[in-house]
Each structure stands twice: as C-alpha cells, then as structure tokens.
Amino acid sequence: MGGRDIFSNDEFAALKEEFFAAPFGDQSPNLQRLLLRLRNLPAEGKHVLVETVPYRRWRLARLGARGRPVELLNQEFDDRADAERHVFLLRCAAIGLAVPSS
C-alpha cells in the first residue's frame, strides 16, 4: 500500500508544509497518521539519523538487514530540524509521496 492511496497531492503538500513548519511540535491527526505510516516502514533500507556529535551533528544513514550494521551515508546536518525534514522526504518518497514539480 503506497502513500497515494491515502493522501492526494494537495493533502500531502499541506502535511509536508505542516511538518516542515514544526517537525517537533504537535501534529494534526492526518500528519500523525502519515508519520505513523513512515515509522512503520520495513527496517531494512529505512533512512535514519545517527547523532555523531551530541546535540550538534547528525549523519544520514540507512538501516541494513537484521543483525547488519547501519550504513552511514555522506550527508551531515548541523540542524536537527533540517535533518528530520530530509528524512521525512526520503521516507515519503519510499511510499510514493512527493509534491509534484510545477
């Protein structure tokens, strides 16, 4: 089941805007539903963040198969909110959700 069967392009655009405005704040029921869906993706291949300097730097990573190490990727972030937004977009793309380009 992909994301398009749950949210239209307009609905997803509004949810993306809501998440980008406050990635750590209270979320609407629809955004909570989307985030739950993204958190429940299969672990293998899921993008995650690894904190490399406590409270100051995060690195993009991808989970491997059970018992396998996390694959560290080349992208690093100095702002956790920016890092969370990036992971949000990657996970949305994994279920077929993306705001179409105009």
C-alpha positions in Angstrom: 0.0 0.0 0.0 1.6 3.3 -1.1 1.0 6.8 0.0 -1.1 7.9 -2.9 -4.0 5.7 -1.9 -4.1 7.6 1.4 -3.4 11.2 0.6 -3.9 13.3 -2.6 -1.2 15.6 -3.9 -2.9 18.6 -2.2 -3.3 16.8 1.1 0.3 15.7 1.1 1.5 19.2 0.2 -0.4 20.5 3.2 1.0 17.8 5.5 4.6 18.5 4.3 4.1 22.2 5.0 2.8 21.4 8.5 5.7 19.1 9.2 8.3 21.5 7.8 6.9 24.3 10.0 7.2 22.3 13.2 8.9 18.9 13.0 8.9 18.6 16.8 5.6 20.2 17.6 2.0 19.0 18.0 0.7 17.5 14.8 -2.7 17.2 13.2 -4.4 13.8 13.2 -3.7 13.4 9.4 0.0 14.2 9.9 0.2 11.8 12.9 -1.3 9.1 10.6 1.3 9.8 7.9 4.2 9.8 10.5 3.0 6.5 11.9 3.0 5.1 8.4 6.5 6.3 7.8 7.8 5.0 11.1 6.3 1.6 10.4 8.2 1.1 7.1 10.3 -2.1 7.0 13.5 -1.5 8.9 15.8 -2.7 6.1 16.7 0.2 3.9 14.9 2.8 6.1 16.7 6.1 6.3 17.6 7.2 9.9 19.7 9.8 11.6 22.8 9.0 13.6 24.0 11.6 16.1 27.7 12.0 15.6 28.3 14.9 18.0 25.8 15.0 20.9 23.1 17.7 20.2 25.2 19.3 17.4 25.7 17.0 14.4 23.7 14.3 12.7 24.5 12.0 9.8 22.2 10.3 7.4 22.2 6.6 7.5 20.3 3.6 6.2 19.4 0.5 8.2 20.6 -2.8 7.0 19.1 -6.3 7.3 18.6 -7.6 10.9 22.0 -8.0 12.5 23.8 -6.0 9.9 25.5 -2.6 10.7 23.9 0.7 9.8 25.2 2.2 6.6 26.5 5.7 7.1 25.8 8.0 4.1 27.7 11.1 3.1 25.2 13.7 4.2 25.6 15.5 7.5 23.5 18.1 9.3 24.2 20.8 11.9 20.5 21.4 12.5 18.3 18.5 13.7 15.1 20.0 12.3 16.7 20.2 8.8 17.8 16.6 9.2 14.4 15.4 10.3 12.8 17.2 7.3 15.2 15.5 4.9 14.4 12.0 6.4 10.7 12.8 6.2 11.0 13.5 2.4 13.1 10.3 1.8 10.6 8.2 3.7 7.7 9.8 1.9 9.4 9.1 -1.5 9.7 5.5 -0.4 5.9 5.1 -0.2 5.4 7.1 -3.4 4.6 10.5 -1.9 6.2 13.6 -3.4 4.9 17.1 -4.2 4.9 17.2 -8.0 7.0 19.8 -9.6 5.1 22.7 -11.2 
